[in-house]
Amino acid sequence: MKYILLFLVTSLSTWVFSQEKVSWEVSYNASENQIEFRATIADGWHLYSQFIQNDIGPVPTAFVFDENEAVKWTGKVQEPEAIHAYDENFEASLDFFKNQAVFTRKVSTGSKGTITGYITYMVCNEIMCLPPVDESFTITIP
């Protein structure tokens, strides 16, 4: 019953609330040779980790990159240490971020060109969740 209620509240919230609880800034850090995804999260809301250890939990944050032969990656997207706490919406302990989080992905030396893709993410507050969103990004490595 609780999950049905959560689904209805989440579905209805699509009409009432827009998904503007997270703003993303994507940049290239030349000194670290990495792409940085800075998420600024609205007060009272939280953004979930890429690494959700739960089958009934929220949609984890995910980064999808379009193919580009001019860019060589040297690893996967890294994230800061998440808050690990009980989430009332899913009745489970989950990993999430509040206020701000910076995700990074390193590129090989000599990589250049335009990188495109999208970020899938979901946010919740203490009483409700908003539906997952895909946020497109474009960044150029000089």
C-alpha positions in Angstrom: 0.0 0.0 0.0 2.8 2.4 0.9 4.5 1.8 -2.5 1.2 2.5 -4.3 0.8 5.7 -2.4 4.4 6.7 -3.2 3.8 5.9 -6.9 0.6 8.1 -7.0 2.3 11.0 -5.2 5.3 10.8 -7.6 3.0 10.6 -10.6 0.9 13.5 -9.5 3.9 15.6 -8.6 4.9 15.5 -12.3 2.1 17.9 -13.0 2.6 20.0 -9.9 6.4 20.3 -9.8 8.9 20.8 -12.5 12.2 19.0 -12.2 14.3 22.1 -11.4 15.7 20.8 -8.1 19.2 20.1 -9.5 21.2 22.4 -11.8 24.2 20.9 -13.6 27.3 22.7 -14.7 29.7 20.7 -16.9 33.3 21.9 -17.4 36.7 20.7 -18.4 39.5 20.9 -15.8 42.7 21.1 -17.9 45.0 20.8 -14.8 43.4 17.5 -13.8 42.6 16.5 -17.4 39.0 15.6 -16.5 35.4 16.5 -17.1 33.6 17.8 -14.1 29.8 17.5 -13.5 28.8 19.9 -10.7 25.3 19.3 -9.3 23.8 22.0 -7.2 20.9 20.6 -5.3 18.0 22.6 -4.0 17.5 22.9 -0.2 15.6 20.0 1.3 16.2 17.7 -1.7 18.8 15.0 -2.3 20.3 13.4 -5.4 21.1 9.7 -5.4 24.5 8.1 -5.9 25.4 6.1 -9.0 25.8 3.1 -6.6 22.5 2.2 -5.1 22.8 -1.1 -3.2 19.1 -1.8 -3.2 16.6 -3.4 -5.6 13.5 -1.3 -4.6 15.3 2.0 -4.4 15.4 5.1 -6.5 16.9 5.5 -10.0 20.6 5.9 -9.5 22.4 8.8 -11.1 23.9 7.7 -14.4 26.2 9.3 -17.0 25.9 8.3 -20.7 28.5 9.4 -23.2 28.0 9.4 -27.0 30.7 7.7 -29.0 33.6 9.9 -29.9 36.9 8.4 -31.3 38.8 11.6 -30.5 38.2 11.2 -26.8 39.8 8.4 -24.8 38.7 7.8 -21.2 41.0 6.6 -18.5 38.3 5.5 -16.1 34.7 5.6 -15.0 32.8 8.5 -13.5 33.9 9.1 -9.9 31.8 10.6 -7.2 32.5 12.2 -3.8 31.7 10.3 -0.7 28.0 10.1 -0.3 25.8 10.4 2.7 24.6 7.0 3.8 21.3 7.3 5.7 17.8 5.9 6.0 15.5 7.2 3.3 11.8 7.3 4.4 10.6 7.2 0.8 12.1 3.8 0.2 12.3 2.5 3.7 16.0 1.6 3.3 19.4 3.0 3.9 20.7 4.6 0.7 23.6 6.7 -0.6 22.8 10.3 -1.7 24.0 13.9 -1.9 22.7 17.1 -0.5 23.5 20.7 -1.5 26.3 19.9 -4.0 28.2 17.0 -5.5 31.0 17.0 -8.1 31.3 13.9 -10.3 34.5 13.6 -12.5 35.7 11.5 -15.4 39.3 11.6 -16.5 40.4 11.7 -20.2 43.7 10.6 -21.8 46.3 13.2 -22.6 45.8 14.3 -26.2 42.1 13.8 -26.2 40.2 16.7 -27.7 36.9 17.4 -29.3 33.3 17.7 -28.3 31.8 15.3 -25.8 28.0 14.9 -25.7 25.7 12.7 -23.7 23.2 12.9 -20.9 22.8 12.5 -17.1 19.9 10.5 -15.7 19.0 11.4 -12.2 16.2 11.4 -9.6 15.6 13.6 -6.6 13.6 13.2 -3.4 12.8 15.2 -0.3 11.5 13.9 3.0 8.0 13.2 1.7 8.1 12.7 -2.1 10.2 12.0 -5.1 10.2 13.5 -8.5 10.3 11.3 -11.6 13.7 10.6 -13.2 15.0 13.2 -15.7 17.5 13.0 -18.6 19.7 16.2 -18.8 21.7 16.6 -22.0 25.3 18.0 -21.9 27.9 19.2 -24.3 31.5 20.0 -23.4 34.5 20.7 -25.7 38.0 19.8 -24.8 40.3 22.3 -26.6 
